Amino acid sequence: MTKHSLIGLEEQLQLRIDKAFRDQLDSVIVEMQKIALKFNVQQVQEKSPFKNVLSVSTEAMSSLEAIKGFIRYQVGRKESSRVWKLQITEEGHRQFFADAVVQQIDALNENCKKIFETIETDLEREIELRKDSSKGNNPQEIRDYLQQQKPSLLKKTHLNLTQLYLGYLSREHTALLGLQAANQDKSKK
C-alpha cells in the first residue's frame, strides 16, 4: 500500500467515524443531562466548576485513565469545586457526582462500539453491493484498514467522546444556572 493510498484510506475512514460519531452524540448528551439534573448541579453556583477537568482532558498527553483519575481526585481536594462532591443516595447506596461522571465516561465505550459496528455494517453492505463493480473507493480496503487500526481508533474515539461529554457537561451546568437565575428573577416580579 502506498503512502498516498494509506492517507486516502485514513481520510475515508475518518469521514465514516465522524458521521457515526454525530449519530451517537445526541444520546450521549441526553445521558449527561440526566445526570446533571439527578445531582442538581446548579446548586453549585461557581462560574466554572469544570474548568480544571476540561483542561486536563484536552492536554496533548491526556488519556482516559488520567481524566478519570483526575475527576476522582477532585473529591479529596479541599480546593476543588463542590460539584464533584455532590451526593445522592439511591437504594441505600451513596454516590458522589464524580463517581457518576466516571461511570458515564466508562459507559461511553458502548457508544464507541456502536460507532464502529455501524461503520462495519455499512462497509459490509457496500462490499456486497460492489462485488461486480470496480468504481470508486474500495470498501474492502477501508474495512481491512479499520480492522488493523480498530483498537487505537476505539481508544481515540472514546477519548474524543469523553472530551465532548465534559464540555457539554460544563455547558449544561451554565444553562441550568441561567434557568435557575431566570426563574428566581421571574418569581420576584
N, C-alpha and C positions, 0 to 999 in steps of 0.2 A: 504494500500500500504506500503510495507516495505521500509526501507531506501535504501537498495540495488536497488530495482526496481525504486525508485524515481531518484536515481543517473543515472541509465540506461536511463530513460526517458529524463532527462535533457541533457545527452550526445547525445542521438539520435536527440533530437530537436535542439541542438546547431549545430550539423553537417548539418542539413537541413537549419538552419538560415545562416550558413557560406556559403553554396552553393548558396542560393538565394541572399545573400549579394553580392557575387562576380559577379553574373549576373547583378546586378544593378550598380555596381561600375563604369563601363565604361561610362554610361550615366551621372553619377554624375560628372565625370572628364571632360567630354565634355562641360557640362554646366559651370563648373568652368573656363575652358579655354576660353570660350566665354566672360565671364565677365572680365577676366584678360585682354583680347585683347580690349574689349569695352572701358575699362577705361585706357588703355595704361599704365599698372602698371610699365612697365620697365622704364618709365620716372623718377621713384623714384630710385635713384642709391644706396640707402642704402644696406648694406650687408644682414641684417636680419630684415626687417620691420615687420615680422610676429612673431618674437620670443616671445614677451610678450603674445600675444593672444594664441599661441600654448602652452605656459607654463600654462596659466590659464585653457585651455581646457583639459589638461592632469592631472590636480590636482585630487587627490583622491576624494575630496568632490565637484568636479565641477558639474555643471548642465547646461542644455541648456540655461536657462534664465540668468544664471551667465555669460556664454560665450557671449551671445548676448548683454547683458548689458555692458560687458567689451569692446566689439567691438564698440558700440555706444559711450562709454565714450572716446574712442581714438580721436574722432572728436573734443572734447572740451579741450583735454590736449595739452598744449604748447610743452611738451617734446615728444609727441608721433610721430610716423612715419608719414610723409606726405602722405603715400599711402592711409591711411584711409580718408584723406580729399580731395582726387581726386574727381572731379565733372564732370558730363556730363549733358547736357540739351537735353531732348527729348520732342518734342511736347509742348514746353514751361514749362516743369517741370524739375526742377533741382534735381539731385540725387547725394548723396555722395557715394563713393565706400563702406564705412562702412555700409550704409543702404542697398545697393545692396547685400552685403555679408549676412547680417542678413536675407534679403528676401530669398536668396537661402538656407540658413540654415533652415528657416521655410518650404520651399518647399521640403526639404529632407524628410519631413514627408510622402509625397506621395510615395517616393521611398521605405520607410519603410513599408507602407501599401501594396505596390506591393510585397515586400518580403514575408509578411505574407499571402497575397492572394495566392501566388504561393505555399507556403507550405500547406495551407489549401486545395487547389485544388488537389495537389499531394496526400495528405492524404486521401481525399475522394475517389480518383481513386483507391488507394491501398486498402481501406476498401471494396470498391465494388468488386475488383478482389479477395480478400481474404475471402470473406464471407464463403466459404466452406473449407477454409484451416486453419490449426492450426499451421503452421510452422512459425518460426522466430519471429521477433518483432511484436508487436500488434499496428498497425497504429491507431486503435480506442483509445488506451490508450494515445498515443502521441497526438492525436487530442484533447482529453479531457484535458490533461495536458496543452496543448497550450491555450485552451480556458480559463483555470483558471489563467494562467500566462500572458496572452496577453498584458494587459495594461503595466505591468512593463517591459516585453520584448520589446514592441514597444518603450518605453522611452529609454531603454538601447541601443537598436539598433540605434535609432535616435542620441543619444549621440556619439556612436562609429562612425557612418557615418559622423557626424559633425567633429569629431577629424581627421578622414582621409581626409575629404574635406579641412580642414585648412592646413594639412600637404602637400597635393598636391598643394594647392594654393601657399604655400611658395616655393615649388619646381618649380612651373610654373614661378613664379617671377624670380627665379635664372636662369631658362632656357631662358626666354625672355631677361634677361640682357646679358647672354652669347651670344645669337644670335645677339643682338644689337652690342656688342663689336666686334664680328667676322665680321659683315657686315661693321663696321667702319674701321677695320683693312684692309679688302679687298678693300674698296674704296680708301684707302691711297696708295695702291700699283699701 
